[in-house]
Amino acid sequence: MQPGFYQREGIWIPAGAIKHRVEDYPEEGFETIHRMAEKHFWYRARHRFLFEQLTRHVRGNYMELKVLDAGGGTGAWAKYLWNHGFRPMRFALGDSSLVALRIARRELPPKIECYQIDIMQPIWHAEWDIIFCLDVLEHLDQPELALDNLRRAVRPNGILIITVRAMPVLWSWVEEYDRHKRRYSRRDLFELAKSRALNVLDLRYFMFSLVPLVWLARVRNAHRARRATPVELAEMAQRHHRVPPWFINETLNALLTLELIINSVLTFPCGTSLVAVLRVDE
């Protein structure tokens, strides 16, 4: 029994009600994201890159760790870690959406706990050795509050690994449709972390290879998006959020695999995403 939670459908739900903020993250896209996660080049590359970051910064026996994926949606990252031999002493997925958690629960192994949580509210204190918070902060009006709560939940000398969408110059109709509040520069994320008394161990761009492709796509579709009706915009978004044809998908996957090798020894000057590895000092 988890204090302050009761279990329903294999999901730990807090005694105090939590409401998923659909204005920040619509629930109708979770099934689409879930289907894409194992096939789309972007998710596959992100998972490989983050796994490399994890093994670089976290040494020792994983079996002694307590790990939380906060805002983990349908559990694609947790599933990837588990399938690649990452089996910590305690492993949990947290999200505010019961829709996402139900999707996750049907595929994740029973040893990965599922919690309905809201990172805008404090829940745990010094509970976790590692917390992931991937592509969440760009959806929030108050990322400072979320970081404060995540910092509180990490044990002294524990690690917080965050990713965000990067480069404000790439802002477009896609961000508006996906309910993003901003794209971050490296300085933005650094200053946000320092303002919450987090020690920045690593902060780097990734998805460098995609910058010209994303910029061209944004420019090409900008005029059409401005003139589109809500139905047309939804159709554009549906085409955007799908797995590309096989040849394109595998070519971009191979390109990002090469980028990962380079990024292990060099840092890129830009990229469509940022990762921050942060330590909670005693």
C-alpha positions as a LaTeX table, in Angstrom:
\begin{tabular}{lrrr}
\hline
Residue & $x$ (\AA) & $y$ (\AA) & $z$ (\AA) \\
\hline
Met1 & 0.00 & 0.00 & 0.00 \\
Gln2 & 1.36 & 3.40 & $-1.00$ \\
Pro3 & 0.60 & 6.11 & 1.60 \\
Gly4 & $-1.84$ & 8.68 & 0.27 \\
Phe5 & $-2.79$ & 6.54 & $-2.77$ \\
Tyr6 & $-5.34$ & 3.88 & $-3.56$ \\
Gln7 & $-5.10$ & 1.43 & $-6.46$ \\
Arg8 & $-7.56$ & 1.12 & $-9.34$ \\
Glu9 & $-6.97$ & $-0.80$ & $-12.60$ \\
Gly10 & $-3.34$ & $-1.25$ & $-11.58$ \\
Ile11 & $-2.82$ & 2.51 & $-11.23$ \\
Trp12 & $-2.03$ & 4.29 & $-7.96$ \\
Ile13 & $-4.39$ & 7.25 & $-7.64$ \\
Pro14 & $-3.99$ & 9.97 & $-4.99$ \\
Ala15 & $-6.64$ & 10.42 & $-2.33$ \\
Gly16 & $-6.90$ & 14.08 & $-3.35$ \\
Ala17 & $-8.39$ & 14.44 & $-6.83$ \\
Ile18 & $-6.11$ & 15.37 & $-9.73$ \\
Lys19 & $-7.41$ & 16.85 & $-12.95$ \\
His20 & $-5.42$ & 16.48 & $-16.13$ \\
Arg21 & $-5.03$ & 19.91 & $-17.76$ \\
Val22 & $-6.24$ & 19.27 & $-21.28$ \\
Glu23 & $-5.47$ & 22.89 & $-22.15$ \\
Asp24 & $-1.77$ & 22.08 & $-21.66$ \\
Tyr25 & $-1.73$ & 18.54 & $-23.09$ \\
Pro26 & $-4.78$ & 17.23 & $-25.01$ \\
Glu27 & $-5.56$ & 13.58 & $-24.31$ \\
Glu28 & $-6.82$ & 12.68 & $-27.78$ \\
Gly29 & $-3.25$ & 12.43 & $-29.07$ \\
Phe30 & $-2.02$ & 9.76 & $-26.64$ \\
Glu31 & $-3.01$ & 6.77 & $-28.77$ \\
Thr32 & $-1.25$ & 8.31 & $-31.79$ \\
Ile33 & 1.91 & 8.99 & $-29.76$ \\
His34 & 1.83 & 5.47 & $-28.36$ \\
Arg35 & 1.65 & 3.92 & $-31.84$ \\
Met36 & 4.47 & 6.11 & $-33.14$ \\
Ala37 & 6.92 & 5.64 & $-30.28$ \\
Glu38 & 8.48 & 2.36 & $-31.41$ \\
Lys39 & 8.62 & 3.12 & $-35.15$ \\
His40 & 9.15 & 6.85 & $-35.67$ \\
Phe41 & 12.78 & 7.87 & $-36.22$ \\
Trp42 & 12.44 & 10.78 & $-33.77$ \\
Tyr43 & 11.43 & 8.63 & $-30.80$ \\
Arg44 & 13.93 & 5.92 & $-31.61$ \\
Ala45 & 16.78 & 8.45 & $-31.82$ \\
Arg46 & 15.69 & 10.27 & $-28.67$ \\
His47 & 15.59 & 7.03 & $-26.70$ \\
Arg48 & 19.08 & 6.03 & $-27.83$ \\
Phe49 & 20.48 & 9.47 & $-27.03$ \\
Leu50 & 18.90 & 9.58 & $-23.56$ \\
Phe51 & 20.10 & 6.06 & $-22.76$ \\
Glu52 & 23.63 & 7.18 & $-23.62$ \\
Gln53 & 23.22 & 10.20 & $-21.32$ \\
Leu54 & 21.95 & 7.96 & $-18.54$ \\
Thr55 & 24.88 & 5.54 & $-18.75$ \\
Arg56 & 27.33 & 8.44 & $-18.93$ \\
His57 & 26.13 & 10.22 & $-15.81$ \\
Val58 & 24.78 & 7.42 & $-13.63$ \\
Arg59 & 27.38 & 4.92 & $-12.47$ \\
Gly60 & 27.12 & 1.91 & $-10.22$ \\
Asn61 & 24.43 & $-0.68$ & $-9.66$ \\
Tyr62 & 21.06 & 0.27 & $-11.16$ \\
Met63 & 19.43 & $-2.31$ & $-8.90$ \\
Glu64 & 19.96 & 0.01 & $-5.93$ \\
Leu65 & 18.13 & 2.97 & $-7.48$ \\
Lys66 & 14.62 & 4.38 & $-7.29$ \\
Val67 & 13.59 & 5.90 & $-10.62$ \\
Leu68 & 10.56 & 7.96 & $-11.70$ \\
Asp69 & 9.51 & 9.01 & $-15.20$ \\
Ala70 & 7.43 & 12.12 & $-14.42$ \\
Gly71 & 5.01 & 13.17 & $-17.13$ \\
Gly72 & 5.87 & 9.92 & $-18.88$ \\
Gly73 & 2.61 & 9.67 & $-20.83$ \\
Thr74 & 1.95 & 6.22 & $-22.28$ \\
Gly75 & 5.23 & 4.79 & $-20.99$ \\
Ala76 & 7.35 & 4.55 & $-24.15$ \\
Trp77 & 10.54 & 5.65 & $-22.39$ \\
Ala78 & 9.95 & 3.40 & $-19.38$ \\
Lys79 & 9.31 & 0.46 & $-21.71$ \\
Tyr80 & 12.50 & 1.22 & $-23.67$ \\
Leu81 & 14.59 & 1.29 & $-20.49$ \\
Trp82 & 13.09 & $-1.96$ & $-19.21$ \\
Asn83 & 13.62 & $-3.74$ & $-22.53$ \\
His84 & 17.25 & $-2.62$ & $-22.55$ \\
Gly85 & 18.02 & $-4.13$ & $-19.18$ \\
Phe86 & 17.48 & $-1.09$ & $-16.95$ \\
Arg87 & 15.87 & $-2.73$ & $-13.92$ \\
Pro88 & 16.17 & $-0.47$ & $-10.87$ \\
Met89 & 15.04 & $-1.46$ & $-7.38$ \\
Arg90 & 11.93 & 0.67 & $-7.84$ \\
Phe91 & 10.67 & 1.99 & $-11.16$ \\
Ala92 & 7.61 & 4.21 & $-11.57$ \\
Leu93 & 5.77 & 6.09 & $-14.28$ \\
Gly94 & 3.80 & 9.19 & $-13.34$ \\
Asp95 & 1.34 & 11.25 & $-15.36$ \\
Ser96 & $-1.74$ & 13.36 & $-14.69$ \\
Ser97 & $-3.75$ & 11.65 & $-17.46$ \\
Leu98 & $-5.55$ & 8.44 & $-16.62$ \\
Val99 & $-6.03$ & 7.93 & $-20.36$ \\
Ala100 & $-2.25$ & 7.80 & $-20.83$ \\
Leu101 & $-1.71$ & 5.66 & $-17.73$ \\
Arg102 & $-4.27$ & 3.08 & $-18.83$ \\
Ile103 & $-2.44$ & 2.74 & $-22.17$ \\
Ala104 & 0.86 & 2.40 & $-20.32$ \\
Arg105 & $-0.48$ & $-0.11$ & $-17.80$ \\
Arg106 & $-1.64$ & $-2.57$ & $-20.47$ \\
Glu107 & 1.93 & $-2.92$ & $-21.84$ \\
Leu108 & 4.37 & $-2.19$ & $-19.03$ \\
Pro109 & 5.53 & $-5.03$ & $-16.78$ \\
Pro110 & 3.83 & $-5.18$ & $-13.37$ \\
Lys111 & 7.07 & $-4.17$ & $-11.60$ \\
Ile112 & 6.82 & $-0.69$ & $-13.14$ \\
Glu113 & 4.39 & 1.19 & $-10.92$ \\
Cys114 & 1.94 & 3.67 & $-12.46$ \\
Tyr115 & 0.94 & 6.80 & $-10.54$ \\
Gln116 & $-1.48$ & 9.58 & $-11.32$ \\
Ile117 & 0.45 & 12.67 & $-10.29$ \\
Asp118 & 0.59 & 16.35 & $-11.14$ \\
Ile119 & 4.10 & 17.78 & $-11.21$ \\
Met120 & 2.60 & 21.17 & $-10.45$ \\
Gln121 & 1.80 & 19.83 & $-6.97$ \\
Pro122 & 4.32 & 18.50 & $-4.40$ \\
Ile123 & 3.88 & 14.77 & $-3.78$ \\
Trp124 & 7.15 & 13.15 & $-2.69$ \\
His125 & 10.05 & 14.34 & $-0.57$ \\
Ala126 & 13.57 & 12.96 & $-1.20$ \\
Glu127 & 12.05 & 9.78 & $-2.63$ \\
Trp128 & 13.82 & 9.18 & $-5.96$ \\
Asp129 & 17.44 & 8.78 & $-7.08$ \\
Ile130 & 16.65 & 9.66 & $-10.71$ \\
Ile131 & 13.71 & 11.55 & $-12.16$ \\
Phe132 & 13.13 & 11.92 & $-15.90$ \\
Cys133 & 10.94 & 14.77 & $-17.13$ \\
Leu134 & 10.91 & 14.54 & $-20.92$ \\
Asp135 & 9.27 & 17.09 & $-23.22$ \\
Val136 & 6.97 & 18.36 & $-20.48$ \\
Leu137 & 8.20 & 21.81 & $-19.42$ \\
Glu138 & 7.39 & 23.40 & $-22.79$ \\
His139 & 3.71 & 22.69 & $-22.07$ \\
Leu140 & 3.71 & 24.63 & $-18.78$ \\
Asp141 & 3.07 & 28.28 & $-17.93$ \\
Gln142 & 4.99 & 27.81 & $-14.65$ \\
Pro143 & 7.95 & 25.50 & $-15.30$ \\
Glu144 & 9.65 & 26.94 & $-12.20$ \\
Leu145 & 6.96 & 25.43 & $-9.97$ \\
Ala146 & 7.27 & 22.06 & $-11.68$ \\
Leu147 & 11.05 & 22.06 & $-11.21$ \\
Asp148 & 10.67 & 22.99 & $-7.54$ \\
Asn149 & 8.39 & 19.98 & $-7.01$ \\
Leu150 & 10.67 & 17.64 & $-8.94$ \\
Arg151 & 13.71 & 18.90 & $-7.04$ \\
Arg152 & 11.91 & 18.25 & $-3.77$ \\
Ala153 & 11.17 & 14.68 & $-4.86$ \\
Val154 & 14.84 & 13.87 & $-5.67$ \\
Arg155 & 17.17 & 12.59 & $-2.98$ \\
Pro156 & 20.33 & 14.58 & $-2.12$ \\
Asn157 & 22.93 & 13.99 & $-4.87$ \\
Gly158 & 20.19 & 12.52 & $-7.05$ \\
Ile159 & 19.77 & 13.30 & $-10.75$ \\
Leu160 & 17.06 & 15.07 & $-12.72$ \\
Ile161 & 17.15 & 14.53 & $-16.51$ \\
Ile162 & 15.06 & 16.96 & $-18.53$ \\
Thr163 & 14.41 & 17.40 & $-22.25$ \\
Val164 & 12.62 & 20.30 & $-23.93$ \\
Arg165 & 11.91 & 21.46 & $-27.47$ \\
Ala166 & 14.65 & 23.90 & $-28.45$ \\
Met167 & 15.37 & 26.98 & $-30.56$ \\
Pro168 & 12.70 & 29.70 & $-30.35$ \\
Val169 & 13.37 & 30.53 & $-34.01$ \\
Leu170 & 11.62 & 27.27 & $-34.91$ \\
Trp171 & 8.34 & 28.32 & $-33.27$ \\
Ser172 & 5.42 & 27.68 & $-35.63$ \\
Trp173 & 1.84 & 26.54 & $-35.97$ \\
Val174 & 2.95 & 23.08 & $-34.82$ \\
Glu175 & 3.81 & 24.40 & $-31.35$ \\
Glu176 & 0.54 & 26.28 & $-31.16$ \\
Tyr177 & $-1.45$ & 23.21 & $-32.18$ \\
Asp178 & 0.45 & 21.02 & $-29.68$ \\
Arg179 & $-0.26$ & 23.58 & $-26.92$ \\
His180 & 3.39 & 24.40 & $-26.31$ \\
Lys181 & 4.11 & 27.59 & $-24.39$ \\
Arg182 & 7.66 & 28.09 & $-25.65$ \\
Arg183 & 10.78 & 26.60 & $-27.19$ \\
Tyr184 & 13.94 & 26.93 & $-25.08$ \\
Ser185 & 17.39 & 28.19 & $-25.86$ \\
Arg186 & 20.38 & 26.67 & $-24.05$ \\
Arg187 & 20.64 & 29.82 & $-21.93$ \\
Asp188 & 16.93 & 29.69 & $-21.07$ \\
Leu189 & 17.20 & 26.17 & $-19.70$ \\
Phe190 & 20.50 & 26.88 & $-17.91$ \\
Glu191 & 19.07 & 29.93 & $-16.14$ \\
Leu192 & 15.88 & 28.06 & $-15.23$ \\
Ala193 & 17.90 & 25.25 & $-13.65$ \\
Lys194 & 20.21 & 27.60 & $-11.75$ \\
Ser195 & 17.25 & 29.62 & $-10.46$ \\
Arg196 & 15.95 & 26.43 & $-8.79$ \\
Ala197 & 19.37 & 25.70 & $-7.19$ \\
Leu198 & 20.09 & 22.75 & $-9.48$ \\
Asn199 & 23.67 & 21.88 & $-10.38$ \\
Val200 & 24.03 & 21.60 & $-14.17$ \\
Leu201 & 26.17 & 18.56 & $-14.99$ \\
Asp202 & 25.45 & 18.57 & $-18.71$ \\
Leu203 & 23.39 & 20.71 & $-21.05$ \\
Arg204 & 23.45 & 20.08 & $-24.76$ \\
Tyr205 & 21.45 & 20.25 & $-27.97$ \\
Phe206 & 20.51 & 17.12 & $-29.85$ \\
Met207 & 18.61 & 16.46 & $-33.10$ \\
Phe208 & 21.08 & 18.83 & $-34.80$ \\
Ser209 & 20.56 & 17.11 & $-38.15$ \\
Leu210 & 16.87 & 17.99 & $-38.13$ \\
Val211 & 17.28 & 21.76 & $-37.79$ \\
Pro212 & 17.30 & 22.60 & $-41.54$ \\
Leu213 & 14.51 & 20.11 & $-42.27$ \\
Val214 & 12.28 & 21.46 & $-39.50$ \\
Trp215 & 12.97 & 25.07 & $-40.49$ \\
Leu216 & 12.12 & 24.39 & $-44.16$ \\
Ala217 & 8.92 & 22.57 & $-43.20$ \\
Arg218 & 7.88 & 25.46 & $-40.95$ \\
Val219 & 8.50 & 28.03 & $-43.69$ \\
Arg220 & 6.74 & 25.97 & $-46.35$ \\
Asn221 & 3.58 & 25.48 & $-44.28$ \\
Ala222 & 3.41 & 28.82 & $-42.45$ \\
His223 & 1.17 & 30.60 & $-44.95$ \\
Arg224 & $-1.13$ & 27.60 & $-45.34$ \\
Ala225 & $-1.46$ & 27.22 & $-41.55$ \\
Arg226 & $-2.41$ & 30.87 & $-41.12$ \\
Arg227 & $-5.26$ & 30.49 & $-43.63$ \\
Ala228 & $-6.39$ & 27.02 & $-42.53$ \\
Thr229 & $-9.74$ & 26.31 & $-40.90$ \\
Pro230 & $-9.68$ & 24.28 & $-37.63$ \\
Val231 & $-10.53$ & 21.14 & $-39.60$ \\
Glu232 & $-7.74$ & 21.78 & $-42.13$ \\
Leu233 & $-5.30$ & 22.51 & $-39.31$ \\
Ala234 & $-6.20$ & 19.23 & $-37.64$ \\
Glu235 & $-5.57$ & 17.41 & $-40.93$ \\
Met236 & $-2.18$ & 19.12 & $-41.26$ \\
Ala237 & $-1.30$ & 18.09 & $-37.71$ \\
Gln238 & $-2.37$ & 14.52 & $-38.37$ \\
Arg239 & $-0.02$ & 14.34 & $-41.36$ \\
His240 & 2.75 & 15.91 & $-39.27$ \\
His241 & 2.31 & 13.40 & $-36.43$ \\
Arg242 & 2.73 & 10.17 & $-38.34$ \\
Val243 & 5.55 & 7.81 & $-39.21$ \\
Pro244 & 7.16 & 8.87 & $-42.50$ \\
Pro245 & 7.48 & 6.45 & $-45.43$ \\
Trp246 & 9.92 & 3.64 & $-44.73$ \\
Phe247 & 12.88 & 4.97 & $-46.74$ \\
Ile248 & 12.67 & 8.47 & $-45.23$ \\
Asn249 & 12.12 & 7.11 & $-41.73$ \\
Glu250 & 15.12 & 4.76 & $-41.90$ \\
Thr251 & 17.37 & 7.34 & $-43.57$ \\
Leu252 & 16.69 & 9.89 & $-40.84$ \\
Asn253 & 17.11 & 7.20 & $-38.20$ \\
Ala254 & 20.54 & 6.35 & $-39.63$ \\
Leu255 & 21.51 & 10.03 & $-39.78$ \\
Leu256 & 20.59 & 10.52 & $-36.13$ \\
Thr257 & 22.50 & 7.37 & $-35.18$ \\
Leu258 & 25.62 & 8.96 & $-36.70$ \\
Glu259 & 24.83 & 12.17 & $-34.83$ \\
Leu260 & 24.71 & 10.25 & $-31.56$ \\
Ile261 & 28.25 & 8.98 & $-32.12$ \\
Ile262 & 29.49 & 12.51 & $-32.80$ \\
Asn263 & 27.53 & 13.98 & $-29.87$ \\
Ser264 & 29.25 & 11.58 & $-27.49$ \\
Val265 & 32.52 & 13.49 & $-27.99$ \\
Leu266 & 31.40 & 16.90 & $-29.28$ \\
Thr267 & 28.59 & 19.31 & $-28.55$ \\
Phe268 & 26.48 & 20.73 & $-31.35$ \\
Pro269 & 25.79 & 24.49 & $-31.58$ \\
Cys270 & 22.05 & 23.94 & $-32.04$ \\
Gly271 & 19.40 & 21.27 & $-32.28$ \\
Thr272 & 15.65 & 20.88 & $-32.21$ \\
Ser273 & 15.82 & 19.52 & $-28.64$ \\
Leu274 & 17.82 & 20.15 & $-25.47$ \\
Val275 & 18.77 & 17.80 & $-22.66$ \\
Ala276 & 19.82 & 18.90 & $-19.18$ \\
Val277 & 21.35 & 16.57 & $-16.61$ \\
Leu278 & 20.89 & 18.23 & $-13.23$ \\
Arg279 & 22.05 & 17.22 & $-9.75$ \\
Val280 & 20.33 & 18.02 & $-6.48$ \\
Asp281 & 23.24 & 18.87 & $-4.20$ \\
Glu282 & 23.04 & 18.32 & $-0.46$ \\
\hline
\end{tabular}
